[in-house]
């Protein structure tokens, strides 16, 4: 099937399908005319990548996950370790976002939001606070 059909079946944009081919994540067969030709297995890999990306895995993590997925002799511990490392990264980012939220809430509360020119938000952004 062509890129458009593979994209539709996998739920990815055609541009993403082409990108995954360019970076070697999912390499389709080529027809005699040079057009990409995706089989059911390639579409399955594309759907796998879509889900992995939805879970926030990086392209390199996806490459590793895909190699583990294709390796029937893999240990599930390898997959679990990768997922646990990703979860730790997510928790770090969540803590950073919570800190940002708390800081912004404080600044918003400190700002009177009236006609006066002084503003704690702008003062903080400029490093004067």
Secondary structure as GFF3:
##gff-version 3
##sequence-region A 1 129
A	DSSP	alpha_helix	3	10	.	.	.	ID=ss1
A	DSSP	alpha_helix	14	22	.	.	.	ID=ss2
A	DSSP	beta_strand	29	30	.	.	.	ID=ss3
A	DSSP	beta_strand	36	37	.	.	.	ID=ss4
A	DSSP	alpha_helix	40	54	.	.	.	ID=ss5
A	DSSP	alpha_helix	59	70	.	.	.	ID=ss6
A	DSSP	alpha_helix	76	110	.	.	.	ID=ss7
A	DSSP	alpha_helix	120	125	.	.	.	ID=ss8
###
